[in-house]
Amino acid sequence: MARYPSGGSYSFGPGAITPAVRVLIITNVVVWVLNLIVGDVMTLRLGLVPQAVFEHFALWQPFTYMFLHSTSGIGHILINMLSLWMFGTELERTWGTRFFTKYYIITGVGAAATSLLLAMAFNDIYYYVTVGASGAIYGLLLAYGMYYPDRPIYLYFLFPIPARIFVMIVGAIAFFSAITGPGGGVAHSAHLGGLIVGYL
């Protein structure tokens, strides 16, 4: 049962933004702007670096990394915040703000934990800086696929795919990419971790 009004049936996307999603988007954008100003020092201090966690006890990084995004362009934060609004709004209406926030944080931290575990096997990940909300977003995507399996998700904004199939596709991509190591500047291990922890 929805705890917030669903809005008009003809609105674009999921309708009006919900409280936790609003706070998360504002926080991510503010941190992104600060990171643009401060630069790499902030990224290295607050981003997830397994070496820093294991050797220098930077235990805050599995939490803080999910509020940073690449400052080399606007695409990273734009896609993540759009996904947060699209999938998170409806889930927050269904679950309520408290459970939604808890789930979001747990999947984000769980994604970081997966990256830390895989860093022990892949030397490249050990020194790799991970930033972004993608791990938590993948957790939301999994939940969306389970709650609304037949809802269409438009791949590349063109091809409608049922949510459950879409989750299977991105899950398979995340799995195979994670086990073959890092590549393309994408933290596949965090994506995989968000899916796994979200399911658990």
C-alpha positions, 0 to 999 in steps of 0.5 A, spaced: 500 500 500 502 506 498 504 511 503 504 517 499 499 519 493 501 516 487 500 523 483 497 524 476 496 518 472 499 522 466 505 525 469 512 523 466 516 518 470 514 516 477 511 523 479 512 528 485 519 527 488 518 523 495 522 526 501 528 521 502 529 521 494 529 529 495 534 529 500 539 524 497 539 528 490 540 535 494 546 532 498 549 528 492 549 535 488 551 539 493 557 534 494 558 534 487 559 541 487 564 542 493 568 536 489 568 540 483 571 546 487 576 542 492 578 537 487 582 530 487 583 531 495 576 530 497 575 524 492 581 521 495 579 522 502 572 520 501 572 516 495 572 508 496 580 506 496 581 499 499 588 500 500 586 506 505 581 502 508 585 496 509 592 500 511 590 506 514 583 505 517 579 509 513 573 506 515 568 512 513 569 511 506 564 505 505 559 510 507 562 517 504 564 514 497 556 513 495 555 521 495 561 523 491 561 522 483 566 523 477 567 531 476 570 530 469 563 531 467 555 531 469 553 524 466 555 520 472 551 524 477 546 526 472 544 518 470 545 516 477 540 522 480 535 520 474 535 513 476 534 515 483 528 519 482 525 514 477 526 507 481 527 510 488 520 515 488 516 509 487 519 504 492 519 510 497 512 511 496 511 503 497 516 502 503 515 509 507 521 513 508 524 510 514 525 503 510 527 506 504 533 510 507 535 504 511 535 500 504 538 505 500 544 506 505 545 498 506 545 497 499 550 502 498 555 500 504 554 493 502 556 495 495 562 497 498 563 491 502 563 487 495 568 491 492 573 491 498 572 483 498 574 483 491 580 488 492 583 482 495 583 478 489 584 483 484 590 488 485 588 493 480 581 494 485 586 495 491 588 501 489 582 503 485 578 509 487 570 508 487 565 514 487 558 514 486 551 512 488 551 506 483 551 500 488 545 503 492 542 505 485 543 497 483 540 495 489 534 500 488 533 497 481 533 490 483 527 491 488 524 495 483 524 489 478 521 484 484 516 489 486 514 491 479 516 485 474 512 487 468 513 495 468 517 497 462 524 500 463 526 503 456 533 501 454 537 507 451 530 510 452 528 507 446 526 499 447 521 497 452 524 491 457 520 488 463 523 490 469 525 483 471 528 482 464 532 488 465 535 487 472 537 480 469 541 483 464 544 488 468 546 483 473 549 478 468 553 484 466 555 486 473 557 479 474 561 478 468 564 484 469 566 484 476 569 477 475 574 479 470 576 485 474 576 493 473 575 496 466 572 502 463 572 506 469 566 503 471 566 500 478 562 493 476 564 490 483 560 495 486 554 494 481 554 487 483 554 488 490 548 493 490 544 487 487 546 482 491 545 486 498 539 488 495 536 481 494 539 479 501 
